[in-house]
Amino acid sequence: MSNRKKLRVWLKPYWLGILWGIVLAIVNSVGVVLASLSVANILNAIIEADLDMFYRYCLISLGLFLLSILADYLYDRNSARIKANVAYDIRISGIDAIQSSSYQAFSQRKSEDYAAMMVTDLDIISTRILNNYFRLISNICNLLASILGLIYLHYSLLIATFVLAVIMFTLPGLFQGRMQVLAQNVADRNNHLLQVATHWLGGFRTLNDYDSRDLIGHHITQPTSDVKDAVIQDEYMQATVSMISGILSMLAQVLLIILTGYLSLQNIVTPGAVLSTGNLAGMIFGPLSIIINYYVQFQAGFGTLDKVEQVYRSLIPTDEPSAAINSGDAFQLQSSDLSVEFEDGRRVSIPDVQFNTGNNYAIVGESGVGKSVFLNLIAKNLNNYQGSLRLNGEELANLLERDVKDHISYVPQSTYLFNMTAKENILLGNPDATEEEYQRAVENAGLESTFASWQDGDQTIIGDSDTSVSGGQAQRIGIARALIDNKPIMLFDEVTANLNSEVAIDIDRVIAQIPNRMKLSVTHHVNEMNRPLYDEIISFDR
């Protein structure tokens, strides 16, 4: 798709506002040109010593300038509204794409990449494309109106203007490709800096505990320097294009004034036309210089827009279900000759196993044997596997991700807490749950005493970086979230790995007491006290 068509897609909803902007730009440009032509009559009136003519054209010129100032003000307000709305639409399109994305598609990039794209890349799109788009409209109107003014004075001025304009357009346009590369480099460097800074600043507590805060500077300084260098290179290139355009503009204006002076000496135009030509030349070659600069920057911004749209497209689900889950009161999960091969060549083989509703299973084994990989296959966070993995007789590869997730609750090793109340965090599992269902989930997860000890109870605002919430409390909130979700299959991925033994034993018992579910818990080992809690303990060790 061409750059013009890409931009048209985003601007189409605002065509009426753009049309109104064009009208305002025309009014502004025509007003300035007519005012400039009036200046010629003012000079002619002075030469002819005609006082009435002098006052009349002074008032006309003043009125036209005021009209153009008002039109320019309204144009800027209109442009600002459209630019903000288009940037908003692009961000919302990204949010919609993320919301409709599968986990596997989303996980191809880090979460901070998407955040950076919505901030840094959108800033470049807004600055390079949208700002310059409206500047181009305004300056093109100035250019066309000024050309009409020159035609009014004498046709030869138009011919000279055309020749000079061709020269002005050709030279700076040679830098367009380089500017596009540099603009994208600035975006990429900024995104990398955001990722690195987020990573190391997020671990400040640990770095502070081990007196290793200097690692922040060690790891962030170089990306910061890279951003500085990229910005300098980009600004230097913009300055170069601007300088070339400015020099050509100045030379063109001088040549046009010289031509008008010659025409005046030949009595072809009035002496006042020299003054008007000077004004109109400034309105032609000044905007022409700006147009060239804006156009090159405008085109350079499309590299970033291409990147953003490509990311959005990669998130759009493409899989169609070829089978449906045979739902019922009982569920059965079976694996046979199951294995996964990763891009780095590592291969993980899964034992042949079978799980049934109502039973509590522990999957044990050393790190790297495929325990968490197996849970991610069941949850369809991973899709590319060899062999067979069936849910109620249907191959998981043939089932739509959303359909599978509607039957499975997944509790990770570290529960992510959003910046909301504890109750809202739990109700993420089922926003439509009744108060009775909520209280039952809180009780079964063992959170009653925790909420009782908090000043605001379950209305306490918590978050992922909240150090006042212990690991055990966070995991209980994750379990309550899964309980209120009320799905028949529950997956627990090393939920007690980072907890002390007392809390870990207690949480294992909480999970065991959940009725009428298929429960799979991945762990390195099962505490001897809790072995009776499991219907079967399956070892993945070879």
BAGUMAR-53567 format. One record per residue (C-alpha): x, y, z; residue in three letters. Coordinates in steps of 0.02 Angstrom, whole numbers, plus 50000, padded with zeros to 5 digits. Layout:
BEGIN
XYZALA...
//
This chain:
BEGIN
500005000050000MET500705017249954SER501075030050088ASN499655040950027ARG498395026650043LYS499035022050216LYS498785039750277LEU497085040850194ARG496475025950297VAL496805035050461TRP496215052150400LEU494605046350316LYS493485048250471PRO494005066550480TYR493775071550297TRP492535085250342LEU493765093050465GLY495155091850335ILE494045100150205LEU493665114150328TRP495535115750359GLY495875117450173ILE494575131450162VAL495415140450307LEU497135138150228ALA496485145450064ILE495705160350154VAL497335163350246ASN498405162050089SER497275172649978VAL497155185750115GLY499045187150129VAL499285187849939VAL497945201249915LEU498725211050058ALA500425209649973SER499695215849809LEU498895230249903SER500625235149965VAL501115238149782ALA499665250349767ASN500225258849929ILE501955261849853LEU501175267649689ASN500075279749788ALA501625286849874ILE502505289049707ILE500955297449634GLU500655307549795ALA498835301249799ASP498325302449984LEU496575294949963ASP497285279949870MET498635278150005PHE497375277650150TYR496175266150055ARG497475252850018TYR498225254050192CYS496515249750266LEU496225235950138ILE497945228550173SER497665229150362LEU495955220750348GLY496645206950237LEU498085203650357PHE496885202450505LEU495785190450407LEU497275179350367SER497835179350550ILE496105173650606LEU496035160050473ALA497775154050522ASP497255153050706TYR495705142850664LEU496735131650549TYR497965127650689ASP496545123350810ARG495715112250681ASN497355103450638SER497765100450822ALA496085091950850ARG496265080550698ILE498075075950740LYS497625071350918ALA496145060950859ASN497165051450729VAL498545047550855ALA497185041750975TYR496415030750840ASP498085022450801ILE498375018850986ARG496615011851007ILE496875001050853SER498414993950938GLY497454990851099ILE496084981951001ASP497384971350911ALA498184966551077ILE496504962351154GLN496054950951008SER497794943250999SER498264925651050SER499554923651187TYR500794915851065GLN500654930650946ALA500784943251088PHE502284934651167SER503324936651007GLN503784953651081ARG504054959851257LYS502644969451341SER503754984851353GLU503964984151163ASP502104987251143TYR502155001051273ALA503625009251186ALA502735007951019MET501205016951088MET502285031051157VAL503905033251060THR503355027150888ASP501695036450898LEU502635052250944ASP503685050550786ILE502135047150681ILE501285062450755SER502825073450732THR503465067350565ARG501855062850474ILE500345071750549LEU501175088350592ASN502015089250422ASN500425084050332TYR499505099550394PHE501025110550369ARG501095104450189LEU499255108950161ILE499525126450230SER501115129850134ASN500465122549971ILE498985134549982CYS500205148850013ASN501225143249864LEU499755142149744LEU499005158649799ALA500685167249779SER500905159949605ILE499215167349556LEU499825183949624GLY501385183149514LEU500325178949362ILE499305194449399TYR500915204749395LEU501705196549240HIS501765179049163TYR503665179149148SER503785179149337LEU502835162549339LEU504015154649213ILE505535159849316ALA504695153449474THR504355136449395PHE506175134149339VAL506845139049510LEU505575127949599ALA506125112549501VAL507925115649555ILE507385117949736MET506385101849739PHE507705090849658THR509215093449771LEU508495091049948PRO507435076249890GLY509045066349869LEU509145065150060PHE507415057250085GLN507995039150101GLY509365043550224ARG508155053650332MET506935039050340GLN508315027550403VAL508875040250534LEU507095043450594ALA506795024850620GLN508485023350707ASN507935036650833VAL506335026850868ALA507255010350887ASP508565017851003ARG507225025851111ASN506275009451121ASN507855000151172HIS508235013051306LEU506465011351374LEU506634992351383GLN508324992751470VAL507815006451591ALA506184997351635THR507134981151666HIS508504988051779TRP507465001051871LEU506164987551905GLY507504978152004GLY508044993152109PHE507564984752272ARG508684969752238THR510114980652176LEU509954991352332ASN509964976052446ASP511594970052369TYR512354987552355ASP512424985752166SER511525001552114ARG512995006052003ASP512374992551883LEU510945004351837ILE512165016951765GLY513245003151691HIS511804995951589HIS510795011751551ILE512205023751507THR512625015751339GLN510815015051275PRO510635033251332THR512195037751233SER511515028251083ASP509925038851089VAL510955054651100LYS512015049750949ASP510475044550848ALA509585060950886VAL511135071150841ILE511325062050674GLN509475064550636ASP509525083050684GLU511115085750582TYR510285078250429MET508735089050454GLN509845104350474ALA510775099950313THR509155098450214VAL508495114450292SER510105123850251MET510105118350069ILE508275122950052SER508575139850135GLY510035144250022ILE509065139649866LEU507555149449930SER508585165149960MET509405164349789LEU507735161649704ALA506945176549791GLN508375188049742VAL508315182349561LEU506435185249554LEU506605202849625ILE507975206549497ILE506825200649357LEU505395211649421THR506565226549433GLY507065223849252TYR505215223049200LEU504895239249295SER506345248049209LEU505585242449044GLN503905250049100ASN503085232949090ILE502545233149274VAL502355247249400THR503755251349524PRO502625245249664GLY502645227949585ALA504465226049642VAL503895227249823LEU502445215149793SER503595203049703THR504775203349851GLY503335198849967ASN502625185749849LEU504355178249816ALA504545176150003GLY502825168050008MET503305156249866ILE505095151149899PHE504955152250088GLY503495139850090PRO504315130049949LEU505875127950055SER504785122950203ILE503745111250094ILE505315102250036ILE505935100350214ASN504225094950279TYR503955083150134TYR505615074150164VAL505205072550351GLN503415067650307PHE504015053150199GLN505315048250330ALA503935045350459GLY503115031650357PHE504485019350404GLY503855020250583THR502035019350528LEU502455003750427ASP503234995750580LYS501734999850691VAL500474993350565GLU501504977550538GLN501484974250726VAL499594976950730TYR499344964850585ARG500424951550670SER499254951850819LEU497664948550720ILE497094930450750PRO497214919850593THR496764902750663ASP495034895650636GLU494354881450741PRO494174864950652SER493464856350805ALA492504860450963ALA492754854351141ILE491544840751191ASN491014849451351SER490174840751494GLY490344837651680ASP491904826951657ALA493514831451566PHE494964820451514GLN496674825951455LEU497874814051366GLN499614815551292SER500464803151176SER502214804351099ASP502144822951141LEU503654834051111SER504114852151075VAL505594858550975GLU506154876551004PHE507004888450884GLU508684885950970ASP508604867250929GLY508154861751106ARG506894847651110ARG505774843351258VAL504884826551266SER503334824251374ILE502864807251450PRO501224798851399ASP499994804051535VAL498124804951568GLN497164816451685PHE495334816251740ASN494094828051822THR494004827152012GLY495814821952036ASN497284831752105ASN498944828752015TYR500724833852052ALA501974834651910ILE503754833951976VAL505484834251899GLY507084844051884GLU507184860751795SER507144859751605GLY506244842951590VAL504674851151518GLY503474853051664LYS503034871251631SER503114868151443VAL501764854951466PHE500624866951560LEU500884880251426ASN500404867651292LEU498804863451386ILE498404882051406ALA498814884851220LYS500164897451265ASN501224886251153LEU500484878350996ASN501864870650892ASN502054852950957TYR502314835650885GLN501324820450938GLY499614820951018SER498814831251157LEU496934828451171ARG495584836751276LEU494014825951283ASN494604817051127GLY494944832751023GLU496704837550973GLU497184854051056LEU498014860050896ALA496294859750813ASN495444869850950LEU495324888750954LEU496364896551093GLU494904906051167ARG493844890151172ASP495204880951269VAL495504895351390LYS493644896051428ASP493884879051511HIS495574881851595ILE496224892651737SER498094895351741TYR499004901551897VAL500834905951860PRO502324905151975GLN502154923652012SER500404931052014THR500294947751925TYR499394960652031LEU498614975451941PHE498514992852016ASN496764990252082MET495954984752244THR496254966952304ALA494424963052269LYS494524969852092GLU496094959352063ASN495144943652115ILE493584948152014LEU494644948751855LEU494294930051853GLY492424933251842ASN491794951351846PRO489984944951852ASP490244934152007ALA489004936352149THR489554942252320GLU489264924652385GLU490404917252251GLU491724930252289TYR491694926952476GLN491804908152445ARG493344910652335ALA494144921752468VAL493784908752602GLU494414893952499ASN496004903352455ALA496334907052639GLY496264925952619LEU495034930252758GLU496374933152891SER497434943052767THR496034955052724PHE495554956552908ALA497334962352947SER497304975952813TRP496604992852864GLN495504994152708ASP495204975452693GLY494914969352516ASP494724987552461GLN496594990052486THR497454996252328ILE498844984152279ILE499964982452127GLY501304971952045ASP502694982152127SER501834983452297ASP503104977352425THR501784976652564SER500984961252483VAL501964945452522SER502274931652395GLY501084920152486GLY499704933352489GLN499954936752303ALA499824918152263GLN498234916552367ARG497494930952269ILE497974921852109GLY497144905952172ILE495574915552222ALA495564923352048ARG495624905851972ALA494304899152093LEU493044912652053ILE493374909251869ASP492524892451902ASN493314882851759LYS493434863751760PRO495324862651734ILE496554871651847MET498424872951811LEU499654878451946PHE501414882051881ASP502604880952030GLU501484892552132VAL502434888452293THR504194889052221ALA504694905552302ASN503754903452466LEU504354896952633ASN503914878952675SER502514883252797GLU501604894452673VAL501934882052530ALA501174867552628ILE499654878152670ASP499374883252488ILE499544865152429ASP498154860752551ARG497074875052488VAL497244868352310ILE496864850452365ALA495224855852444GLN494544863352282ILE493144851352231PRO492594844352063ASN494074850851961ARG495514843151867MET497014850651958LYS498794849551891LEU500184856752000SER501964858151934VAL503314857552069THR505114852252093HIS504624840452234HIS503144836352345VAL503284839052532ASN503114822552624GLU501734829752733MET500714833852578ASN500914817852478ARG499204811352535PRO498404826852456LEU498754820452280TYR497844806752186ASP499394804152079GLU501174810752075ILE501924810251900ILE503794811851874SER504454819851714PHE506244815051756ASP507004803651626ARG
//
